[in-house]
């Protein structure tokens, strides 16, 4: 069995509890069991525990108070905690009155928020786990990663397409429908299908609503479900200075994994070339930026910039300090620099980068043209943004 050395730094001081969120199968449970092998674990995916603790959440308190002191020295892990919201009141009491530590692990806080569950009022730090990042994989196969995605099991699975199909079905059934996050199952299923063509593009709620046969307000609510269940994120437009020429209202939505996005769009990449490869490559670089920002606890904004004339920069980091354009080609020429040069002229970023497949790094007129492996090495080496 392949073990990945995850980049998440999950070290809790004495007395500190934490939430660990993330989409299904990103490796949260495996990570926690490896990090805390001596911890007590309550896995609410087990039907008997789920039923018993939903009926009698006080059992958690009674069972833990009956444990030996040495059994409670390590954080107590509650897996899939969103399935049993009422147990969080007991957790709160045990933290405040007995000084116990907990790691509360789950794939969605939406049910907890909607049910006004106890989110512990600042008593627990918040962490998030993503699919595999390049520095966790080692010698990453780019085409393999773009086709299979970087959910650990999918990246390792030769019959990955079946796994991707099963994942999307399981997500719809277990995460959305069974948890009651929406009542209109046919409409949400149609909406989910639209992600195949709308993913990574500027989002028009009215157009998607028309395709799904629902109103725009419902479409917005469906996107909120995806965000709350860690299935995707918004990338907002960058507009430090608002003008009529800059697009400021239409955000882009990206799914959390490049393989899932490829499955929904029917994409199968045979070679590292073409528009489909370019879109997948851009998505892959975004998820590296997201993971780096979170794991290093920098939490810098990641936005895009686009003019109405079509000049665009894929990713603008921070307050405009770093501009990144992603190109899937092996050769970058002057025409590829139009967008980033327009941004440089308007905002004077300290760092401008073209991420591409050229064989060697070079500088051109103040722009760093970097092979993708070198860019990722620099990113995780803390050389891109601090």
Secondary structure, DSSP 8 states (H G I E B T S, - for coil): -------------TT-EEEEE--TTSSHHHHHHHHTTTS-EEETTSHHHHHHHHH-THHHHHHHHTS-GGGGSS-EEEETGGG-TTHHHHHHHHHHHH---EEEEES-SHHHHHTT---GGGSEEEEE--S--HHHHSS--HHHHHHH-SSHHHHH-TTHHHHHHHHHHHIIIIIIITTTS-S-HHHHHHHHHHHHHHTTSB--HHHHHHHHTS-HHHHHHHHHHHHHTTSEEEE-B--SS--TTB--S--EEEES-HHHHHHHHT---SSS-SHHHHHHHHHHHHHHHHHHHHHTT----EEEEEBTTS-EEEEEETTTTEEEEE--SS---GGGGHHHHHHHHHH--SEEEEEE--SS-EEETTEEEEEHHHHHHHHHTT-S--
